[in-house]
């Protein structure tokens, strides 16, 4: 789905609940799972438009997120 349509319909990827975000942060030790940096990271569901679960959610820096 194009980004502009996501913005218009608010049909983008579902948000990640705080409890899941905290679990992923602890599991991934506060580092990007791709490059290992601890700078500018956040939890992301790595399955496009998938439901965030502990298996599908990883910590990634913004640079590595763009490469998905």
PDB file as gemmi writes it, atoms N, CA and C in Angstrom:
CRYST1    1.000    1.000    1.000  90.00  90.00  90.00 P 1                      
ATOM      1  N   UNK A   1       0.847  -1.175   0.000  1.00  0.00           N  
ATOM      2  CA  UNK A   1       0.000   0.000   0.000  1.00  0.00           C  
ATOM      3  C   UNK A   1       0.893   1.239   0.000  1.00  0.00           C  
ATOM      4  N   UNK A   2       0.632   2.193  -0.873  1.00  0.00           N  
ATOM      5  CA  UNK A   2       1.461   3.401  -0.919  1.00  0.00           C  
ATOM      6  C   UNK A   2       1.373   4.196   0.385  1.00  0.00           C  
ATOM      7  N   UNK A   3       2.469   4.852   0.738  1.00  0.00           N  
ATOM      8  CA  UNK A   3       2.533   5.629   1.983  1.00  0.00           C  
ATOM      9  C   UNK A   3       1.450   6.705   2.027  1.00  0.00           C  
ATOM     10  N   UNK A   4       1.185   7.378   0.892  1.00  0.00           N  
ATOM     11  CA  UNK A   4       0.174   8.444   0.909  1.00  0.00           C  
ATOM     12  C   UNK A   4      -1.199   7.888   1.250  1.00  0.00           C  
ATOM     13  N   UNK A   5      -1.491   6.645   0.822  1.00  0.00           N  
ATOM     14  CA  UNK A   5      -2.773   6.043   1.142  1.00  0.00           C  
ATOM     15  C   UNK A   5      -2.828   5.669   2.621  1.00  0.00           C  
ATOM     16  N   UNK A   6      -1.712   5.192   3.159  1.00  0.00           N  
ATOM     17  CA  UNK A   6      -1.623   4.928   4.602  1.00  0.00           C  
ATOM     18  C   UNK A   6      -1.973   6.185   5.388  1.00  0.00           C  
ATOM     19  N   UNK A   7      -1.379   7.312   4.984  1.00  0.00           N  
ATOM     20  CA  UNK A   7      -1.595   8.567   5.694  1.00  0.00           C  
ATOM     21  C   UNK A   7      -3.050   9.011   5.614  1.00  0.00           C  
ATOM     22  N   UNK A   8      -3.679   8.799   4.477  1.00  0.00           N  
ATOM     23  CA  UNK A   8      -5.063   9.219   4.299  1.00  0.00           C  
ATOM     24  C   UNK A   8      -6.048   8.331   5.050  1.00  0.00           C  
ATOM     25  N   UNK A   9      -5.771   7.032   5.081  1.00  0.00           N  
ATOM     26  CA  UNK A   9      -6.732   6.095   5.654  1.00  0.00           C  
ATOM     27  C   UNK A   9      -6.353   5.634   7.052  1.00  0.00           C  
ATOM     28  N   UNK A  10      -5.148   5.993   7.483  1.00  0.00           N  
ATOM     29  CA  UNK A  10      -4.633   5.522   8.774  1.00  0.00           C  
ATOM     30  C   UNK A  10      -4.625   3.993   8.826  1.00  0.00           C  
ATOM     31  N   UNK A  11      -4.340   3.368   7.676  1.00  0.00           N  
ATOM     32  CA  UNK A  11      -4.358   1.912   7.571  1.00  0.00           C  
ATOM     33  C   UNK A  11      -2.953   1.334   7.589  1.00  0.00           C  
ATOM     34  N   UNK A  12      -2.012   2.037   8.151  1.00  0.00           N  
ATOM     35  CA  UNK A  12      -0.633   1.583   8.162  1.00  0.00           C  
ATOM     36  C   UNK A  12      -0.405   0.422   9.105  1.00  0.00           C  
ATOM     37  N   UNK A  13       0.844   0.170   9.379  1.00  0.00           N  
ATOM     38  CA  UNK A  13       1.210  -0.929  10.254  1.00  0.00           C  
ATOM     39  C   UNK A  13       0.672  -0.677  11.655  1.00  0.00           C  
ATOM     40  N   UNK A  14       0.222  -1.740  12.326  1.00  0.00           N  
ATOM     41  CA  UNK A  14      -0.301  -1.563  13.685  1.00  0.00           C  
ATOM     42  C   UNK A  14       0.788  -1.128  14.656  1.00  0.00           C  
ATOM     43  N   UNK A  15       0.381  -0.404  15.683  1.00  0.00           N  
ATOM     44  CA  UNK A  15       1.331   0.025  16.699  1.00  0.00           C  
ATOM     45  C   UNK A  15       1.824  -1.153  17.528  1.00  0.00           C  
ATOM     46  N   UNK A  16       2.969  -0.981  18.143  1.00  0.00           N  
ATOM     47  CA  UNK A  16       3.540  -2.032  18.989  1.00  0.00           C  
ATOM     48  C   UNK A  16       3.227  -1.690  20.438  1.00  0.00           C  
ATOM     49  N   UNK A  17       2.521  -2.573  21.133  1.00  0.00           N  
ATOM     50  CA  UNK A  17       2.184  -2.306  22.532  1.00  0.00           C  
ATOM     51  C   UNK A  17       3.443  -2.131  23.393  1.00  0.00           C  
ATOM     52  N   UNK A  18       3.345  -1.282  24.403  1.00  0.00           N  
ATOM     53  CA  UNK A  18       4.496  -0.976  25.253  1.00  0.00           C  
ATOM     54  C   UNK A  18       5.079  -2.230  25.907  1.00  0.00           C  
ATOM     55  N   UNK A  19       4.219  -3.158  26.332  1.00  0.00           N  
ATOM     56  CA  UNK A  19       4.708  -4.381  26.979  1.00  0.00           C  
ATOM     57  C   UNK A  19       5.571  -5.203  26.013  1.00  0.00           C  
ATOM     58  N   UNK A  20       5.156  -5.307  24.755  1.00  0.00           N  
ATOM     59  CA  UNK A  20       5.938  -6.017  23.740  1.00  0.00           C  
ATOM     60  C   UNK A  20       7.217  -5.250  23.431  1.00  0.00           C  
ATOM     61  N   UNK A  21       7.113  -3.934  23.320  1.00  0.00           N  
ATOM     62  CA  UNK A  21       8.286  -3.089  23.057  1.00  0.00           C  
ATOM     63  C   UNK A  21       9.350  -3.289  24.145  1.00  0.00           C  
ATOM     64  N   UNK A  22       8.915  -3.323  25.406  1.00  0.00           N  
ATOM     65  CA  UNK A  22       9.842  -3.519  26.528  1.00  0.00           C  
ATOM     66  C   UNK A  22      10.499  -4.897  26.482  1.00  0.00           C  
ATOM     67  N   UNK A  23       9.719  -5.930  26.149  1.00  0.00           N  
ATOM     68  CA  UNK A  23      10.257  -7.292  26.072  1.00  0.00           C  
ATOM     69  C   UNK A  23      11.295  -7.405  24.961  1.00  0.00           C  
ATOM     70  N   UNK A  24      11.013  -6.787  23.815  1.00  0.00           N  
ATOM     71  CA  UNK A  24      11.940  -6.829  22.677  1.00  0.00           C  
ATOM     72  C   UNK A  24      13.211  -6.043  23.007  1.00  0.00           C  
ATOM     73  N   UNK A  25      13.041  -4.908  23.678  1.00  0.00           N  
ATOM     74  CA  UNK A  25      14.196  -4.088  24.065  1.00  0.00           C  
ATOM     75  C   UNK A  25      15.138  -4.895  24.962  1.00  0.00           C  
ATOM     76  N   UNK A  26      14.560  -5.615  25.912  1.00  0.00           N  
ATOM     77  CA  UNK A  26      15.374  -6.434  26.818  1.00  0.00           C  
ATOM     78  C   UNK A  26      16.017  -7.599  26.072  1.00  0.00           C  
ATOM     79  N   UNK A  27      15.247  -8.285  25.233  1.00  0.00           N  
ATOM     80  CA  UNK A  27      15.766  -9.423  24.473  1.00  0.00           C  
ATOM     81  C   UNK A  27      16.924  -9.015  23.567  1.00  0.00           C  
ATOM     82  N   UNK A  28      16.763  -7.882  22.863  1.00  0.00           N  
ATOM     83  CA  UNK A  28      17.784  -7.436  21.910  1.00  0.00           C  
ATOM     84  C   UNK A  28      18.862  -6.571  22.560  1.00  0.00           C  
ATOM     85  N   UNK A  29      18.807  -6.454  23.879  1.00  0.00           N  
ATOM     86  CA  UNK A  29      19.812  -5.753  24.680  1.00  0.00           C  
ATOM     87  C   UNK A  29      20.020  -4.299  24.259  1.00  0.00           C  
ATOM     88  N   UNK A  30      18.954  -3.649  23.798  1.00  0.00           N  
ATOM     89  CA  UNK A  30      19.026  -2.229  23.466  1.00  0.00           C  
ATOM     90  C   UNK A  30      19.907  -1.895  22.280  1.00  0.00           C  
ATOM     91  N   UNK A  31      20.104  -2.873  21.374  1.00  0.00           N  
ATOM     92  CA  UNK A  31      20.955  -2.657  20.204  1.00  0.00           C  
ATOM     93  C   UNK A  31      20.235  -3.071  18.931  1.00  0.00           C  
ATOM     94  N   UNK A  32      20.585  -2.436  17.834  1.00  0.00           N  
ATOM     95  CA  UNK A  32      20.057  -2.806  16.528  1.00  0.00           C  
ATOM     96  C   UNK A  32      20.453  -4.254  16.227  1.00  0.00           C  
ATOM     97  N   UNK A  33      19.490  -5.059  15.808  1.00  0.00           N  
ATOM     98  CA  UNK A  33      19.778  -6.469  15.531  1.00  0.00           C  
ATOM     99  C   UNK A  33      20.541  -6.669  14.229  1.00  0.00           C  
ATOM    100  N   UNK A  34      20.615  -5.647  13.386  1.00  0.00           N  
ATOM    101  CA  UNK A  34      21.356  -5.753  12.122  1.00  0.00           C  
ATOM    102  C   UNK A  34      22.804  -5.297  12.254  1.00  0.00           C  
ATOM    103  N   UNK A  35      23.003  -4.076  12.787  1.00  0.00           N  
ATOM    104  CA  UNK A  35      24.355  -3.513  12.803  1.00  0.00           C  
ATOM    105  C   UNK A  35      24.960  -3.399  14.206  1.00  0.00           C  
ATOM    106  N   UNK A  36      24.143  -3.543  15.243  1.00  0.00           N  
ATOM    107  CA  UNK A  36      24.664  -3.527  16.605  1.00  0.00           C  
ATOM    108  C   UNK A  36      24.757  -2.161  17.268  1.00  0.00           C  
ATOM    109  N   UNK A  37      24.374  -1.105  16.580  1.00  0.00           N  
ATOM    110  CA  UNK A  37      24.455   0.223  17.185  1.00  0.00           C  
ATOM    111  C   UNK A  37      23.384   0.389  18.267  1.00  0.00           C  
ATOM    112  N   UNK A  38      23.653   1.295  19.184  1.00  0.00           N  
ATOM    113  CA  UNK A  38      22.669   1.631  20.219  1.00  0.00           C  
ATOM    114  C   UNK A  38      22.126   3.041  19.984  1.00  0.00           C  
ATOM    115  N   UNK A  39      22.419   3.618  18.827  1.00  0.00           N  
ATOM    116  CA  UNK A  39      22.004   4.975  18.477  1.00  0.00           C  
ATOM    117  C   UNK A  39      20.736   4.955  17.624  1.00  0.00           C  
ATOM    118  N   UNK A  40      19.780   5.801  17.961  1.00  0.00           N  
ATOM    119  CA  UNK A  40      18.605   6.044  17.126  1.00  0.00           C  
ATOM    120  C   UNK A  40      17.848   4.753  16.780  1.00  0.00           C  
ATOM    121  N   UNK A  41      17.533   3.931  17.791  1.00  0.00           N  
ATOM    122  CA  UNK A  41      16.857   2.656  17.546  1.00  0.00           C  
ATOM    123  C   UNK A  41      15.426   2.680  18.074  1.00  0.00           C  
ATOM    124  N   UNK A  42      14.625   1.774  17.527  1.00  0.00           N  
ATOM    125  CA  UNK A  42      13.249   1.610  17.972  1.00  0.00           C  
ATOM    126  C   UNK A  42      12.813   0.193  17.606  1.00  0.00           C  
ATOM    127  N   UNK A  43      11.691  -0.229  18.156  1.00  0.00           N  
ATOM    128  CA  UNK A  43      11.139  -1.554  17.869  1.00  0.00           C  
ATOM    129  C   UNK A  43      10.263  -1.461  16.620  1.00  0.00           C  
ATOM    130  N   UNK A  44      10.449  -2.402  15.701  1.00  0.00           N  
ATOM    131  CA  UNK A  44       9.684  -2.441  14.462  1.00  0.00           C  
ATOM    132  C   UNK A  44       9.235  -3.866  14.182  1.00  0.00           C  
ATOM    133  N   UNK A  45       8.035  -4.000  13.628  1.00  0.00           N  
ATOM    134  CA  UNK A  45       7.580  -5.291  13.129  1.00  0.00           C  
ATOM    135  C   UNK A  45       8.249  -5.473  11.766  1.00  0.00           C  
ATOM    136  N   UNK A  46       8.986  -6.563  11.576  1.00  0.00           N  
ATOM    137  CA  UNK A  46       9.754  -6.749  10.346  1.00  0.00           C  
ATOM    138  C   UNK A  46       8.954  -7.446   9.247  1.00  0.00           C  
ATOM    139  N   UNK A  47       7.702  -7.779   9.518  1.00  0.00           N  
ATOM    140  CA  UNK A  47       6.812  -8.354   8.518  1.00  0.00           C  
ATOM    141  C   UNK A  47       5.884  -7.225   8.056  1.00  0.00           C  
ATOM    142  N   UNK A  48       6.011  -6.773   6.807  1.00  0.00           N  
ATOM    143  CA  UNK A  48       5.196  -5.655   6.346  1.00  0.00           C  
ATOM    144  C   UNK A  48       3.698  -5.902   6.574  1.00  0.00           C  
ATOM    145  N   UNK A  49       3.065  -4.950   7.232  1.00  0.00           N  
ATOM    146  CA  UNK A  49       1.642  -4.983   7.555  1.00  0.00           C  
ATOM    147  C   UNK A  49       1.253  -6.203   8.374  1.00  0.00           C  
ATOM    148  N   UNK A  50       2.241  -6.839   9.031  1.00  0.00           N  
ATOM    149  CA  UNK A  50       1.966  -7.972   9.899  1.00  0.00           C  
ATOM    150  C   UNK A  50       1.644  -7.515  11.312  1.00  0.00           C  
ATOM    151  N   UNK A  51       1.092  -8.411  12.072  1.00  0.00           N  
ATOM    152  CA  UNK A  51       0.812  -8.115  13.476  1.00  0.00           C  
ATOM    153  C   UNK A  51       2.101  -8.253  14.265  1.00  0.00           C  
ATOM    154  N   UNK A  52       2.424  -7.277  15.090  1.00  0.00           N  
ATOM    155  CA  UNK A  52       3.649  -7.369  15.880  1.00  0.00           C  
ATOM    156  C   UNK A  52       3.524  -8.445  16.967  1.00  0.00           C  
ATOM    157  N   UNK A  53       4.457  -9.364  16.955  1.00  0.00           N  
ATOM    158  CA  UNK A  53       4.574 -10.391  17.979  1.00  0.00           C  
ATOM    159  C   UNK A  53       6.026 -10.413  18.416  1.00  0.00           C  
ATOM    160  N   UNK A  54       6.347 -11.209  19.409  1.00  0.00           N  
ATOM    161  CA  UNK A  54       7.734 -11.272  19.855  1.00  0.00           C  
ATOM    162  C   UNK A  54       8.644 -11.833  18.760  1.00  0.00           C  
ATOM    163  N   UNK A  55       8.116 -12.711  17.909  1.00  0.00           N  
ATOM    164  CA  UNK A  55       8.917 -13.271  16.817  1.00  0.00           C  
ATOM    165  C   UNK A  55       9.141 -12.283  15.681  1.00  0.00           C  
ATOM    166  N   UNK A  56       8.149 -11.426  15.421  1.00  0.00           N  
ATOM    167  CA  UNK A  56       8.225 -10.546  14.249  1.00  0.00           C  
ATOM    168  C   UNK A  56       8.687  -9.136  14.577  1.00  0.00           C  
ATOM    169  N   UNK A  57       8.980  -8.850  15.840  1.00  0.00           N  
ATOM    170  CA  UNK A  57       9.385  -7.510  16.242  1.00  0.00           C  
ATOM    171  C   UNK A  57      10.860  -7.519  16.633  1.00  0.00           C  
ATOM    172  N   UNK A  58      11.608  -6.562  16.103  1.00  0.00           N  
ATOM    173  CA  UNK A  58      13.043  -6.460  16.381  1.00  0.00           C  
ATOM    174  C   UNK A  58      13.422  -5.009  16.599  1.00  0.00           C  
ATOM    175  N   UNK A  59      14.532  -4.808  17.297  1.00  0.00           N  
ATOM    176  CA  UNK A  59      15.091  -3.461  17.426  1.00  0.00           C  
ATOM    177  C   UNK A  59      15.934  -3.185  16.193  1.00  0.00           C  
ATOM    178  N   UNK A  60      15.707  -2.034  15.586  1.00  0.00           N  
ATOM    179  CA  UNK A  60      16.475  -1.620  14.417  1.00  0.00           C  
ATOM    180  C   UNK A  60      16.772  -0.135  14.512  1.00  0.00           C  
ATOM    181  N   UNK A  61      17.939   0.262  14.010  1.00  0.00           N  
ATOM    182  CA  UNK A  61      18.222   1.690  13.898  1.00  0.00           C  
ATOM    183  C   UNK A  61      17.507   2.192  12.648  1.00  0.00           C  
ATOM    184  N   UNK A  62      17.385   3.494  12.527  1.00  0.00           N  
ATOM    185  CA  UNK A  62      16.655   4.054  11.384  1.00  0.00           C  
ATOM    186  C   UNK A  62      17.324   3.697  10.055  1.00  0.00           C  
ATOM    187  N   UNK A  63      18.650   3.635  10.019  1.00  0.00           N  
ATOM    188  CA  UNK A  63      19.360   3.299   8.785  1.00  0.00           C  
ATOM    189  C   UNK A  63      19.043   1.868   8.342  1.00  0.00           C  
ATOM    190  N   UNK A  64      19.041   0.925   9.279  1.00  0.00           N  
ATOM    191  CA  UNK A  64      18.758  -0.473   8.933  1.00  0.00           C  
ATOM    192  C   UNK A  64      17.275  -0.662   8.618  1.00  0.00           C  
ATOM    193  N   UNK A  65      16.404   0.105   9.239  1.00  0.00           N  
ATOM    194  CA  UNK A  65      14.966   0.013   8.971  1.00  0.00           C  
ATOM    195  C   UNK A  65      14.693   0.393   7.519  1.00  0.00           C  
ATOM    196  N   UNK A  66      15.405   1.391   7.018  1.00  0.00           N  
ATOM    197  CA  UNK A  66      15.214   1.817   5.621  1.00  0.00           C  
ATOM    198  C   UNK A  66      15.597   0.718   4.641  1.00  0.00           C  
ATOM    199  N   UNK A  67      16.489  -0.191   5.043  1.00  0.00           N  
ATOM    200  CA  UNK A  67      16.950  -1.252   4.140  1.00  0.00           C  
ATOM    201  C   UNK A  67      15.990  -2.428   4.073  1.00  0.00           C  
ATOM    202  N   UNK A  68      14.972  -2.450   4.938  1.00  0.00           N  
ATOM    203  CA  UNK A  68      14.012  -3.564   4.908  1.00  0.00           C  
ATOM    204  C   UNK A  68      13.159  -3.546   3.676  1.00  0.00           C  
TER     205      UNK A  68                                                      
END                                                                             
